[in-house]
Amino acid sequence: MSLVYMPPSIRRFEPLHMVFSTWVDHLPFGYDLVAAIRPKMLVELGTHKGLSYFTFCQSMKENEIDGLCYAIDTFEGDEHTDKYDESVFNSVNNHNRQHYHGFSYLMRMFFEDALKHFNEDSVDLLHIDGFHTYEAVSADFANWYPKVKPGGIILFHDVQARLQDFGAWKFWDEIRGHHETFTFNHGFGLGVLRKPGGDRSQDPELLKVLFEDQSEKSDAALRAFYVHASKHLENNRKLKRLTQDAPAKPVKQA
Ligand SMILES: C[S@@+](CC[C@H](N)C(=O)[O-])C[C@H]1O[C@@H](n2cnc3c(N)ncnc32)[C@H](O)[C@@H]1O
């Protein structure tokens, strides 16, 4: 990475919504990507408790981005997350209304049923994080790829998760060579794919770092950067918890 890259997550990002999810290691990148591409339209397939989605929304709000966000999920779970109860949707819905009312919408339905609500070439950022079998991930990609704008970005979570019948890794291995892509290996892997086309003359620094300088050295530096960024965030959270939990110092009597 030859450019000096100092993204907003390092300077000022404190997640407002912390819940358990393996997406935790990608929070700084998710925040920075939204800040960099300033999406007019963001769609997430698979939201569950909202860790990735609300990171995107927080970046939209804090970076004053004038766009719309849609979270599509049955909010019932699948065979990988297990079925979950209404409390999950209620808490996501409450957080959404409290912080992102006005630009963020929850679409409680199957991904396939949401397709008709989006025009072709309209989505700037699509996050595919639904059911993780090879068949499900390839169907999500085939169905939603036409909805993404030329030059738009598609994220795939779990492209390095080789467990149970997870198959996002296999699908990613098949397509990555045929597209402009970048792969993060930490946090079960996050694949970043850019659709061909679009005006690239005004590309933000992060897209240049991701896709232009593709030497092994610069790729490794970018991967290492975001591993450190997520550790840094985790350490800050631990420190905050410790200082909050520490008993108040007794006041000395004169
Ligand atoms: C891996 S979780 C999402 C994780 C989330 N992005 C995070 O940050 O933690 C997958 C979600 O996709 C939803 N899902 C799976 N297949 C779906 C489909 N065909 N239509 C709608 N929702 C689906 C499940 O209900 C589940 O909540």
PDBQT file of the ligand as one rigid body, heavy atoms in Angstrom, charges set to zero:
ROOT
HETATM    1  C1  LIG A 301     -25.596 -14.809   8.760  1.00  0.00    +0.000 C 
HETATM    2  S1  LIG A 301     -27.086 -14.018   9.224  1.00  0.00    +0.000 S 
HETATM    3  C2  LIG A 301     -26.753 -12.317   8.922  1.00  0.00    +0.000 C 
HETATM    4  C3  LIG A 301     -25.645 -11.765   9.779  1.00  0.00    +0.000 C 
HETATM    5  C4  LIG A 301     -25.558 -10.254   9.833  1.00  0.00    +0.000 C 
HETATM    6  N1  LIG A 301     -25.245  -9.665   8.543  1.00  0.00    +0.000 N 
HETATM    7  C5  LIG A 301     -24.570  -9.793  10.902  1.00  0.00    +0.000 C 
HETATM    8  O1  LIG A 301     -23.947  -8.731  10.755  1.00  0.00    +0.000 OA
HETATM    9  O2  LIG A 301     -24.419 -10.461  11.927  1.00  0.00    +0.000 OA
HETATM   10  C6  LIG A 301     -28.161 -14.540   7.951  1.00  0.00    +0.000 C 
HETATM   11  C7  LIG A 301     -29.579 -13.995   7.990  1.00  0.00    +0.000 C 
HETATM   12  O3  LIG A 301     -30.159 -14.205   6.701  1.00  0.00    +0.000 OA
HETATM   13  C8  LIG A 301     -31.538 -14.500   6.835  1.00  0.00    +0.000 C 
HETATM   14  N2  LIG A 301     -31.929 -15.261   5.618  1.00  0.00    +0.000 N 
HETATM   15  C9  LIG A 301     -31.335 -16.364   5.115  1.00  0.00    +0.000 A 
HETATM   16  N3  LIG A 301     -31.894 -16.702   3.931  1.00  0.00    +0.000 NA
HETATM   17  C10 LIG A 301     -32.854 -15.779   3.681  1.00  0.00    +0.000 A 
HETATM   18  C11 LIG A 301     -33.758 -15.554   2.584  1.00  0.00    +0.000 A 
HETATM   19  N4  LIG A 301     -33.794 -16.346   1.511  1.00  0.00    +0.000 N 
HETATM   20  N5  LIG A 301     -34.597 -14.508   2.654  1.00  0.00    +0.000 NA
HETATM   21  C12 LIG A 301     -34.594 -13.667   3.747  1.00  0.00    +0.000 A 
HETATM   22  N6  LIG A 301     -33.755 -13.830   4.801  1.00  0.00    +0.000 NA
HETATM   23  C13 LIG A 301     -32.887 -14.863   4.769  1.00  0.00    +0.000 A 
HETATM   24  C14 LIG A 301     -31.652 -15.257   8.141  1.00  0.00    +0.000 C 
HETATM   25  O4  LIG A 301     -32.930 -15.063   8.707  1.00  0.00    +0.000 OA
HETATM   26  C15 LIG A 301     -30.530 -14.642   8.993  1.00  0.00    +0.000 C 
HETATM   27  O5  LIG A 301     -31.032 -13.670   9.863  1.00  0.00    +0.000 OA
ENDROOT
TORSDOF 0
